């Protein structure tokens, strides 16, 4: 049985994947306004993991959990994919990355389960803090050459460069 942290984030992950599916129109086009809403929600959730959940866990454990660096690299790749104007191919690859990433976080011995076990006494207050975070302020999509170079580097470092095309 999952605890409150894993439940909260698993529900959020499911909702995010449904939002991402709505962005793909099926004729090779992406609904940019839907994707913009999705990326705001996605990056808010990633931000909550990075700014609230991971620090609380590290403080409780006295160190970072072993899989933390891999999750952080995934978060960087996810955030990077939300900067340029979306195109169908890499939005589909983003979906695949999210499914893989979510499995790591949501597994019985994953990040969220570790948080529930380690932060049991504080779980409800953590979920409340996360759920009441204000919306993020994101800039417009950016397709400049420096963005593409940064995206290529982040994707290479994350190990997904071979599957995701850098938008041009």
MARZA-382968 format. One record per residue: x, y, z of N, C-alpha, C in turn; residue in three letters. Coordinates in steps of 0.2 Angstrom, whole numbers, plus 2048, in hexadecimal, padded with zeros to 3 digits. Example, Ala and Ser with C-alpha at 12.3 -4.5 7.8 and 13.67 -1.06 7.14 Angstrom:
8427E482783E7EA8278427F0827ala
8407F58238447FB824840800827ser
//
This chain:
8047FA800800800800804806800unk
80380B7FC8078117FB805816801unk
80981A80380881F808806825804unk
80582B808802831805806834800unk
80D8348018118377FC8118347F6unk
81282D7F68128297EF80B82A7ECunk
80582A7F07FF82B7ED7FE8317EAunk
8008377ED80083D7EA80383E7E4unk
80A83C7E480E83C7DD80C8377D8unk
8098317DA80782D7D58018307D1unk
7FC8337D57F68367D27F883C7CEunk
7FD83F7D08008457CC8038427C5unk
80783D7C680A83A7C08058387BBunk
8008357BD7FA8327B97F78387B5unk
7F583D7B97F28437B77F68467B1unk
7FD8477B380284A7AE8028467A7unk
8028407A880283C7A17FC83D79Dunk
7F683D7A17F083E79D7F084579Aunk
7F384A79E7F385179B7F8851795unk
7FD84D79580284D78F7FF84A789unk
7FB84478A7F78417857F3846781unk
7F084A7857EB84F7827EF85477Dunk
7F585577E7F985A77A7FA857773unk
7FA8517727FC84E76C7F584D768unk
7F58517637EF85175F7EE84B75Aunk
7F38477597F28417557F384374Dunk
7F484974B7F684A7447FD84D744unk
80184C74880884F74880885574Cunk
80385874E80385F75180285E759unk
80586375C805863763800869765unk
7FC86876A7F886E76C7FC872771unk
7FF87776F80487B77380187E779unk
7FB8807797F888277F7F787D785unk
7F58777827F48717877FB86F789unk
80086F78580786D78780987378Cunk
80887978B80A87E79080787D797unk
80187B7977FE87A79D8018737A0unk
80286E79C80586879F80C86A7A1unk
81086D79E81786F7A08178737A7unk
8128777A881287B7AE8108767B4unk
80C8717B280A86C7B88108677B9unk
8138657B48188607B481E8647B8unk
82086A7B682686D7B982486F7C0unk
81E8707C281C8717C981D86B7CDunk
81B8657CA81C85F7CE82485D7CFunk
82885E7C982F85D7CA8328627CFunk
8308687CF83286D7D383186B7DBunk
82B8687DC8298667E382D8607E5unk
82F85C7E08338567E283A8597E4unk
83D85E7E08448607E18448657E7unk
83F8697E884086E7ED83D86C7F4unk
8388677F48358667FA83785E7FCunk
83585A7F88358537FA83C8507FAunk
8408517F584784F7F684B8527FCunk
84B8587FD84E85B80384C858809unk
84585780A84385481084584D811unk
84684980C84884280C84F84280Eunk
85384780B85B84780C85C849813unk
85884E81685985081D85784A822unk
85284782085084182485583B824unk
85883A81E85D83481E864836820unk
86583D81F86C83F82087083F81Aunk
86D83D81487183C80E86C83B808unk
86E83C80286A83B7FD8698347FBunk
8638327F986282B7F88668297F2unk
8678227F186C8207EB8698227E4unk
8638227E38608237DC85F82A7DBunk
86182F7E085F8367DF8628397D9unk
8688387D886C83B7D28688397CBunk
8668337CB8638317C485C8357C4unk
8598357C98528397C98538407C7unk
8588437CA85A84A7C985C84B7C1unk
85F8467BE8618477B785B8467B3unk
8568427B58508417B184C8487B2unk
84C84B7B88488517B984B8577B4unk
8528577B485585C7AF85385B7A8unk
8538547A685185379F84A85579Eunk
8458537A383E8557A283D85C7A2unk
8418607A68408677A684386A79Funk
84886779D84B86A797846869791unk
84386379183E86278B83886678Cunk
83786A79183186F79183387678Funk
83987778D83B87E78B83987F784unk
83B87B77F83A87D77883387C776unk
83187F77182A87D76E82987676Dunk
82487376F82486B76E822869767unk
82586376682386075F821859761unk
81E85575D81B84F75E82084A760unk
82684975C82A84475E82D844765unk
82F84A76783284A76E82D84B773unk
82784D77282284C777820845778unk
82084177381F83A774825837778unk
82B83977683183777A831839781unk
82E83F78382D84278982883D78Dunk
82383B78A81E83778D82283078Funk
82682D78B82A82778C82E828792unk
83282E79283682F79883283079Eunk
82D83379E8288347A482682D7A7unk
8248297A28228227A482781E7A8unk
82D81F7A583381B7A883581E7AFunk
8358257AF8378297B58328277BAunk
82B8277B98268267BD82781F7C0unk
82881A7BC8298137BF82F8137C4unk
8348177C383A8177C883781A7CEunk
8348207CE8318237D482C81F7D8unk
82781C7D48218197D78228127D9unk
82880E7D78288077D88288067E0unk
8278007E28267FE7E982D8007EDunk
8328007EA8398027ED83B8097EAunk
83780D7E78398137E48398197E8unk
83B81E7E583C8257E98368277EDunk
8308267EB82A8287EF8288237F4unk
82A81D7F38298187F982E8197FEunk
83481B7FC83981D801837823805unk
83482880283282E80582C82C80Aunk
82882880882282680D825823813unk
82A81E81282C81B81883081F81Cunk
83582381983982881D83682E820unk
83183081C82E83781E827836821unk
82583082381E82E82681B83382Aunk
81F83582F81D83A83481B841831unk
81E84282C81D84982881A849822unk
81784382081584281980F846818unk
80A84781C80484B81B80685281Aunk
80B85581E80D85C81D81185D817unk
81485881581885980F813859809unk
80F85480980A85480380685B803unk
80485E80980186480980586A806unk
80B86A80881086F80681186E7FEunk
8118687FC8128677F580C8697F1unk
8068677F48008697F07FE8707F0unk
8018747F47FF87B7F58048807F2unk
80987D7EE80E8817EB80B8857E6unk
80D88B7E580A8907E080C88D7D9unk
8098907D480B88E7CD8118917CCunk
81588D7C781B8907C581A8957C0unk
81F89A7BF81F89F7BA82589C7B5unk
82289A7AF8268987A982689D7A4unk
82C89D7A182C8A279B82989E795unk
8298A278F82689F78982B899786unk
82889578282D89077F83389477Cunk
83889177C83E89477984288F775unk
84389176E84688D76984C88F767unk
85089376A85689676885C890768unk
86189276486688D76486A88B76Aunk
86A89076F86D88E775869889779unk
86288A77885D88577C85E87E779unk
85F87E77286087776F866874771unk
86C87877287287577487287377Bunk
86E87778086D87578786986E787unk
86486E783860868783863862781unk
86786377C86B85D77987085B77Funk
87385F78287885D78787485A78Dunk
86F85D78F86B85A795868853793unk
86685278D86484B78B86984678Aunk
86F84978887584478887784278Funk
87784779387984579A87484079Eunk
86E84179C86883D79F86883679Cunk
86C83579686B82E79386682D78Eunk
86283278D85C83278885D835782unk
86483778086583B77A864837774unk
86483077486482C76F85C82B76Dunk
85882D77185182C77084D83276Funk
84F83877184C83E77084F84276Bunk
84B84576684E84976284E850764unk
85385476485385B76684F85F761unk
84A86376384686775E84B86C75Bunk
84986D75484C87375184787774Dunk
//
